[in-house]
Amino acid sequence: MLIRFTKMQGAGNDFIVLDETQGRLNLSPAHYRLLADRHFGVGADQILSVRPAPTPEVDFEYVIHNADGGEVQQCGNGARCFARYVRERGLTHKDRIRVQTRAGVITLQLTPDGEVTVNMGCPVFEPARVPFDTHDLQPVPQGSGQKWPLTLDGQAQAAPVFVSVVSMGNPHAVLLVEDVDAAPVAQLGPWIERHPRFPERVNVGFLQVVARDHVRLRVYERGVGETLACGTGACAAVAVGVRLGLLDHAVQVDTRGGRLRIAWGGRDTDPVFMTGPATTVFEGRIQIPDTP
């Protein structure tokens, strides 16, 4: 099976974009894993599919698969690439695009400077909706937020890790660290991602507060590993930082792949807005087996 693809990146978070507006490719999880493989496929953190609008209220359907082949609800850096893709391919002439995701409808706004602003929806802090199992746990309050003690099986350390949990359409656990470069992302990331208190697994953010309007962030993404940037992770980290009383409502987020700008009003009914770059890297075709 020969398929056409476009390789894109947003702040170093890289994607394969597939046009399914004229018909489904009917790819399996094994196909997505092959496409994402950096040795045997194209290589990407996620695969994004552009599909026709399922209802008249939106312009497209936006479907995301992780490198492990699993479908996920949301991807913020991918959303910006999605917007650039549909404009560059002539699939729409709009600057404001509404797309359906598994997490709900989001709005993408192309800006004159070539960046894209995404209305990522409202953060959800209710643990059951993240989802996060709080049975027998006692949270530590801070500001208007809270941090939860998390005991990691197999860890030599006696003290628990404290995380703040939030959903940005997908689940996030955010840890405060003094130095993001020295943070044990490779060690703690996979343990927290698969901790039994997160029944759908979780994205793990390591957040260093530089100033009230400036943070540094690394994210270990579920089903992918550490990525150079994570859009929903940046939104989650800022929302948590605002709730904990550490951040203002507009924050510069520096990731290893680039800079994002996040704005959140601070109320549960306020949506989070993310602005950042989206770039086409190359286009191509790849031959993949019908049944890998």
N, C-alpha and C positions, 0 to 999 in steps of 0.2 A: 504494500500500500504506500503510495507516494503522497505525502502531504506537504503543503506550503505552510511556512511559519514566518513570524517576525520576532526577532530577539530585541528586547527592550530592557531598560534599567531606569530605576528611580532611586537616587541616592545610593547606588551600588546594589540595591536589591534587584536581582535580575529575573526576567520572565521570558517565557515563550508565549506568544499570543497567536491564537488560532481563530480564523474566521469561519464560523459555523452559521452565518446568516443565510446561506443558500442550501444548507442541509447539514445534518449531524454527521460527524466523523465516526461516532459510536466507538470511541476509544475505551479500552479497559484500564483498570488500575495498573496493570503491567505495562501498557503502552505509555501511560503518563510517567511511570518510573524510568522507562527507557529514554523517553524524550529528555527528562531532567538529568539523566546520568551525564556527568562531565567527562567521562572517558569513552562511552559507547554511544551517547546520544548528542544532543545539542548542548545541554547543560543549563540548568536554571534552578532558582529557589522554588518557583511556582509556575504552573501552566494556566494561562487565562484564556477562556473561551468566550467569544463574542457571539451571542445568539439573538434571534429576533425578539422583539418585545412580546412578553406573554399577555399583556393587557394594554389598552389604549392610554393608560395613565403614565406609562414609561416609554423610553426610547429603545432600550435594549435590555437583554438579560445578561448578567455578568456572572460567570461560573469559574470557580477557582479550585485547582487541584494542587496539593503539596507535592514535593519531590518524592514522597513515599507512596504516591498514588491516591491518597485519601482526599475526598472533597471537603472543603472548609467553608465557613460562612462568610468571611470577609478578609480583605487584604487592601490596606490603604495605599501603599506605594503602587500596587498593581492597579488600583482604581485610577490613579493619575495617568499611568501608561495606557490604560483602557481608553481614557478620554482623548489622549494624543493620537492613538491608533485609529479610532473611528473617524476623527477629523482628517488625518493624513491620508486615509484610504478612501475618503469621499463617501463614507457610509452615513454621514450627517454633516450639515453645515451649521449646526447650532453651536453656540458658545456655552450654553447651559444645558447639560444633559442629565436626564434622570434614568437610573438603571436599577433593575431588580437584582438583588442578591439573596442568598439564603437567609441573611440576617435582616432583610427588609430593603426598602428603597433608599438609595443615597443619591445626592445631587453633586455633579461634577461641573466646575466652572473654569473654563479656559481663560487665562488672563493675557493681556497684551504683551507681557514680557516673556511669554512662552511657558510659564509655570502653570500649575493647575491647583485650584483650591477645591477641596472635597468637604462637603458636609457629611461628617461621619456618624451623625446621629448622637443620641444622648448616652452617656456612660451609665452602666447599671452596676450598682454597688451591693445590691441584695445578694448575699452569698448563694442562696438556693438557685438564683437565676444565672449565676456565672457559668457553670455550677461549681460550688465548693461546699464540702461537707464540714459543718462546724460542730458536729456532735462531740460533747465533752470538752470543747475548747473555750477558753476565756480570752476575749480580745483585749488588747491594750489600746485605750483611746488616745488619740492625738488630734488636736484641732477639731474638725468636724468629722474626721475619719477614724480608722482603727487599723491596727496591725494584729495579725493572727500568728500565734506560735506554731511552727511546723516542725515536727520531729521527723528526721530523715532516717529511715531504716538503713543500717549498715554504715552510718556515719560514726567516726571515732569521736567527734566532738560531743560534749555533754549538753551544751546549750542549744536550744532550738533556734531555727532561723525564723525571723519575723517577716511576714509578707502582707501586703495589702492586695486585696483581690478586686477585680473589676472586669466587666465584659464590655468590649467595644464591638459587639456582634460576634466576637470570639473571646475565649477566656484568657485573662492575664493575671499573673502574680508578679508584683513589683517589690523588689528589695532595695533598700537604701544602702549604698556603699560609699566609703570615703574616697576611693580612687578606682574608677571604672577600669583602668588599665590593669590594675592588680587584682581585680575581682575574680573569684574562682568560677568563671562561667562554664568552662569545660567540665568541672567537677559537679557543681551544684545544678547546672542547667538541666542535664538529663534526669537527675534524681527528682527534682521538683516537677519537671514536665510530666513524669509518670507516677507522681505520688498518688496513693489510693484516695486521698481526699478530693482529687480532681477527676471525676468519673469520665470526662471527655478529654483528659489531659489538659495541658495549659502552656501558654507562652510565658517565658520567664524573663522579666526585665530587670537589669542591674542599673540603678539610677544614682548618678552622682550630681548633687546640687552644687553648682558653681556660684550662682547668684539667684535672686528671686525671678529673674527673667532669662536664665541661662542654665541648661543642664547638659550633661553628657550621658549617653545611654548605649548599652549593649543589650541585645535580646537573643535568647536561645529560643527559637521557634519550634513548636511541636511539629513533628513529622519532617523537619528540615535540618535542625541544628542551628548553630549561631549564623546569623546573616549580617551583611554589612549595614543593613537598616531594616526597620520594621515600622510601617506607618501606623498600624493599629497599636503597636507597642509604644510608639511615641505619644499617641493620644492617651493611652492608658496611663503612662508614666506621669504626664502633665496633670491629668485629672486626679490621680492619687496625690501628687505633690501639692495641688491646690487644696484638696480636702485635708491634708495633714498640716496645712498652714505654712508650707515652705515656699510656695511659688505664687507669683502674680497670675493674672488671667491671660497674659500673652507671653509665650516662652519660646526662646530659640533652643532647639534640640540638636545637638551635635552627635551624629552617629559616625561609625567608622567609614561609612560610604558617602557621607555628605550631611547637609544641614536641612532641617525641616522647621517650619514655623507652625506652632500649635496655639490655638486660642480657645478658651473655654470660660463661660461666664460664672461657673461655680455652682449653679443650681442643677438639681437632677433633671429639670426640664429643659436645660440649655444644651443645644448640640455642640459638639466639638468640631472645630474647623482646622483642617490641615492644609498647608500650602507648601509646595516643593516642586522639584524638577521632574521631568519625564523625557527620556531620550530614546530614539530608535538607534540600535547598534548595527544590525544588519538583517537582511532577509535571505531566505533560502528554501530549499526543499530537502526532505529527508525520506529515504525509503525505510519503512518499518514493516516487520512481518505482520501478517493478518492476525495471527494468534501467537504473541510472544510467550 
